[in-house]
Amino acid sequence: MSAFAAGAGTVLFFEDQDVIAELQRKFPLYADNFPTFAEHSAGMAQFAVWTALAEAGIGASLQHYNPVIDEAVAKEWSLPASWHLRAQMPFGSNLKPFAGKTFIADELRFKTFR
């Protein structure tokens, strides 16, 4: 994680498990779906923040160091026990162009294995 120390900052994404449990209690018909809905919401929030940073010319990456850092993060910011860390997004300057992304050829990606 020391590689991210040169960044300008980090966005932390949490889910409040108490809120999810309360929604499950209030809407029992959909209770089993609320954890999935929360994941969808977290993903959309992460995408929106990353897009906003990129539009401003700020580099970012999405990381998942939990549960390794959960206890330290909760202690540092005195977070409620119900907050579950979902992802971290370190951000900062783009010091050099990003390397090209490699892709698997379509004929390999969609190959039927028999």
GIPEQUI-V462041 format. One record per backbone hydrogen bond with DSSP energy under -1.0 kcal/mol. CO is the residue of the C=O (numbers start at 1). NH is the residue of the N-H. If there is no record, write none. Layout:
BEGIN
((CO,NH) (CO,NH))
END
This chain:
BEGIN
((1,4) (2,5) (4,7) (9,91) (11,89) (13,86) (13,87) (15,84) (16,20) (17,21) (18,22) (19,23) (20,24) (21,25) (22,26) (23,27) (27,30) (30,33) (33,37) (34,38) (35,39) (36,40) (37,41) (38,42) (39,43) (40,44) (41,45) (42,46) (43,47) (44,48) (45,49) (46,50) (47,51) (48,52) (49,53) (50,54) (51,55) (52,56) (53,58) (54,57) (59,92) (63,88) (65,68) (69,73) (70,74) (71,75) (72,76) (73,77) (74,79) (80,83) (82,17) (84,15) (87,13) (88,63) (89,11) (90,61) (91,8) (91,9) (92,59) (105,108) (105,109) (106,110))
END
